[in-house]
Amino acid sequence: MTLNDIIALDKKYFMNTFGDRLPVCFVRGKGMKLWDTNGKEYNDFLAGIAVSALGHSHPALVNAIVEQAQKFIHCSNYYYIESQAKLAQLIVENSCCDRVFFANSGAEANEGAIKLARLYFRKKGQPEKFEIITLEKSFHGRTLATLAATGQDKYQKNYSPLTPKFLSVPNNDIKALEEAISEYTCAVMLEPIQGESGVNPTNVDYIRQVRELCNRKGILLIFDEVQCGLGRTGKLFAYEHYGVEPDIFTLAKALGGGFPIGALCAKEPYASAFAPGDHGSTFGGNPLACNTAFAVLSTIINDNLSKNSAVMGDYFMEKLSQLKDKWPFIKEVRGKGLMIGVELTVPKAVEVKKKCLDAGYLIGSVGENIIRMLPPLIITREDIDGFITALDKIMSEL
Ligand SMILES: Cc1ncc(COP(=O)(O)O)c(C=O)c1O
């Protein structure tokens, strides 16, 4: 099919949730690269929004899918699943959590976290504790509960009344958080580095104060590591940057390297609040998803891709900072590891994104002023150099 045929079908039959997409359709990928219907080559600096951590068609990922698909794909959670048990073990042995539950997406993993926090207090005899405090500019998903948790009006405004009981407070403001905590609060939920609002890192001191506050108030701390987890920020888990451990954290995106899977990860005694029948999923944790995610996570760990993310992230930030010194309309370069945002003083983020696409580079934009880069964790210096040269040229044309 030609690109125009595909666009015509999409416009006629697909619900218009994504508006006018960029006019490209990919047919093949390998490593950092993708090719479109016209054979044009692109360097992927977005990785499907922090998903394709191993790049495209990584042999470990492809083999895991093929190997499991040839055996069987699905059997339901009525039975024991070897890859599910092994993936849970791999996550537990490499993180601060004691138990894991598998869902199909980030939003679903967060739904699980919300349910678990509420249930923990209900089972402790405190059913009134069901409120969750989140941060402004956060993003936790598109289901009704995670939408209510998301601290951004633009996602919520058409869906009121929102699911109770969520409230958002300003980021990096411990006093505002403390004042918001009441006898109804069961948890604080936050992204250590906010992704969807344009890469906004949370202060180290603030996160430590939040941990201390949650301990003092006897409430749970949930980290949404759906975007910032799994090596993205230069450590396997973002919480490692802060010297604190969450009681519950969630993963998705990179976990399956492109295959849908999410994980709800919790310490004891919180994890055990889920008893048989309290939560479930038809597809969540199925053999294909878990065999794939096991291969992806093993590769991230064994190939030390978190380290590559840290080293390449520093290099990338340094190069972008040089561009900032050169081009006055670059206001700020921020992020950690390979989760990078560049804020412009001018509303040209979409234009820059489109020019990058023309130049064969995929990046993201947030609002009118921020461009966002979330490349695969396998990225090299040469990849970054190529992008910087292209971006420099684009900046010179702005
Ligand atoms: C921090 C965070 N949490 C949750 C989600 C929702 O994940 P999903 O789209 O897989 O439901 C996202 C997606 O962008 C995210 O960035």
Ligand as a Chemical Component Dictionary entry (heavy atoms), coordinates in Angstrom:
data_LIG
# 
_chem_comp.id                   LIG 
_chem_comp.type                 NON-POLYMER 
_chem_comp.pdbx_formal_charge   0 
_chem_comp.three_letter_code    LIG 
# 
loop_
_chem_comp_atom.comp_id 
_chem_comp_atom.atom_id 
_chem_comp_atom.alt_atom_id 
_chem_comp_atom.type_symbol 
_chem_comp_atom.charge 
_chem_comp_atom.model_Cartn_x 
_chem_comp_atom.model_Cartn_y 
_chem_comp_atom.model_Cartn_z 
_chem_comp_atom.pdbx_ordinal 
LIG C1 C1 C 0 4.842  8.224 33.540 1  
LIG C2 C2 C 0 3.776  7.525 32.765 2  
LIG N1 N1 N 0 2.865  6.801 33.416 3  
LIG C3 C3 C 0 1.893  6.139 32.769 4  
LIG C4 C4 C 0 1.796  6.196 31.401 5  
LIG C5 C5 C 0 0.696  5.456 30.704 6  
LIG O1 O1 O 0 1.231  4.349 30.063 7  
LIG P1 P1 P 0 0.395  3.602 28.923 8  
LIG O2 O2 O 0 0.287  4.548 27.779 9  
LIG O3 O3 O 0 1.202  2.384 28.631 10 
LIG O4 O4 O 0 -0.921 3.261 29.526 11 
LIG C6 C6 C 0 2.720  6.944 30.683 12 
LIG C7 C7 C 0 2.636  7.046 29.213 13 
LIG O5 O5 O 0 3.171  7.924 28.587 14 
LIG C8 C8 C 0 3.752  7.619 31.368 15 
LIG O6 O6 O 0 4.663  8.357 30.738 16 
# 
loop_
_chem_comp_bond.comp_id 
_chem_comp_bond.atom_id_1 
_chem_comp_bond.atom_id_2 
_chem_comp_bond.value_order 
_chem_comp_bond.pdbx_ordinal 
LIG C1 C2 SING 1  
LIG C2 N1 SING 2  
LIG C2 C8 DOUB 3  
LIG N1 C3 DOUB 4  
LIG C3 C4 SING 5  
LIG C4 C5 SING 6  
LIG C4 C6 DOUB 7  
LIG C5 O1 SING 8  
LIG O1 P1 SING 9  
LIG P1 O2 DOUB 10 
LIG P1 O3 SING 11 
LIG P1 O4 SING 12 
LIG C6 C7 SING 13 
LIG C6 C8 SING 14 
LIG C7 O5 DOUB 15 
LIG C8 O6 SING 16 
# 
